[in-house]
Amino acid sequence: MLGYILPVSISVIALVIAAIISMLIQYESGTKPRDAQKRKMWFWMLAFIGAAAAFFISWSAFMPKKAVEKFAFESALPIGTGIGFVVYILLGFLLSRMFRNGKLGNWF
């Protein structure tokens, strides 16, 4: 069960960090502002970093010692990481549509 819960919770934490970073990036003026690209870059970078961190933290900290439990955990861990990644993308998409005219609207 921990192989599913931990990656999803780490993905939600990564999404909160992406939202904070997006809010901290200042609007740029001029003919070619790059602030939207920076927000999008941070969103996608944290998507992959969050998924990788969730996988490796779960793998290193919570790997069971018994062979039967280890096999079940090894099969649940990639599925949980994938679910966490999809949750990150879906929640990010919903937030970007909810705050379409704000700084979070630049993620997609």
C-alpha positions as CSV (number, residue, x, y, z in Angstrom):
1,M,0.0,0.0,0.0
2,L,2.9,2.3,0.7
3,G,4.1,1.8,-2.8
4,Y,1.0,3.7,-4.0
5,I,0.5,6.3,-1.3
6,L,4.0,7.7,-1.0
7,P,4.5,8.5,-4.8
8,V,1.2,10.2,-5.0
9,S,1.8,12.3,-1.9
10,I,5.3,13.3,-3.1
11,S,3.8,14.3,-6.5
12,V,1.3,16.5,-4.7
13,I,4.1,18.1,-2.7
14,A,6.0,18.6,-6.0
15,L,2.9,20.3,-7.4
16,V,2.8,22.7,-4.4
17,I,6.5,23.5,-4.9
18,A,5.8,24.2,-8.6
19,A,3.0,26.5,-7.7
20,I,5.1,28.4,-5.2
21,I,8.0,28.8,-7.8
22,S,5.5,29.9,-10.4
23,M,4.2,32.6,-8.1
24,L,7.7,33.8,-7.3
25,I,8.7,34.3,-10.9
26,Q,8.1,37.9,-11.8
27,Y,6.2,39.1,-14.8
28,E,8.6,40.4,-17.5
29,S,7.9,43.3,-19.8
30,G,9.3,44.0,-23.2
31,T,8.8,42.6,-26.6
32,K,9.8,39.0,-25.8
33,P,9.0,38.2,-22.2
34,R,10.3,34.8,-21.0
35,D,8.5,34.5,-17.7
36,A,5.9,32.1,-19.1
37,Q,8.6,29.8,-20.4
38,K,10.3,29.7,-17.1
39,R,7.1,28.8,-15.3
40,K,6.4,26.0,-17.8
41,M,10.0,24.7,-17.5
42,W,9.8,24.5,-13.7
43,F,6.4,22.8,-13.9
44,W,7.7,20.0,-16.2
45,M,11.1,19.8,-14.5
46,L,9.4,19.2,-11.1
47,A,7.1,16.6,-12.7
48,F,10.0,14.4,-13.6
49,I,12.0,15.2,-10.5
50,G,9.0,14.5,-8.3
51,A,8.4,11.1,-10.0
52,A,12.0,10.1,-9.8
53,A,12.3,11.2,-6.1
54,A,9.1,9.3,-5.2
55,F,10.5,6.2,-6.8
56,F,13.9,6.3,-5.3
57,I,12.8,7.4,-1.8
58,S,10.3,4.5,-1.7
59,W,12.8,2.1,-3.1
60,S,15.6,3.0,-0.7
61,A,13.7,3.7,2.5
62,F,10.7,1.3,2.5
63,M,11.9,-1.9,0.7
64,P,10.8,-4.9,2.7
65,K,13.2,-7.6,3.6
66,K,11.1,-10.7,3.0
67,A,11.1,-12.1,-0.5
68,V,7.3,-12.3,-0.9
69,E,6.7,-8.7,0.3
70,K,9.6,-7.5,-1.7
71,F,8.1,-8.9,-4.9
72,A,4.8,-7.3,-4.2
73,F,6.5,-4.0,-3.4
74,E,8.6,-4.1,-6.5
75,S,5.5,-4.5,-8.7
76,A,3.5,-1.8,-6.9
77,L,6.3,0.8,-6.9
78,P,6.4,1.6,-10.7
79,I,2.6,1.6,-10.8
80,G,2.4,4.0,-7.9
81,T,5.0,6.2,-9.5
82,G,3.0,6.3,-12.7
83,I,-0.2,7.1,-10.9
84,G,1.6,9.9,-9.0
85,F,2.9,11.3,-12.3
86,V,-0.6,11.3,-13.8
87,V,-2.1,12.9,-10.7
88,Y,0.6,15.6,-10.9
89,I,-0.3,16.3,-14.6
90,L,-4.1,16.2,-14.0
91,L,-4.0,18.5,-10.9
92,G,-1.6,20.8,-12.7
93,F,-3.9,21.0,-15.7
94,L,-6.9,21.7,-13.5
95,L,-5.0,24.4,-11.7
96,S,-3.8,26.0,-14.9
97,R,-7.4,26.1,-16.2
98,M,-8.8,27.5,-12.9
99,F,-6.2,30.3,-12.9
100,R,-6.1,30.8,-16.6
101,N,-5.2,34.5,-16.4
102,G,-2.8,34.2,-13.5
103,K,0.7,32.9,-13.3
104,L,-0.3,29.2,-13.0
105,G,-2.1,29.5,-16.3
106,N,1.2,29.3,-18.2
107,W,1.9,25.7,-17.3
108,F,0.2,24.3,-20.4
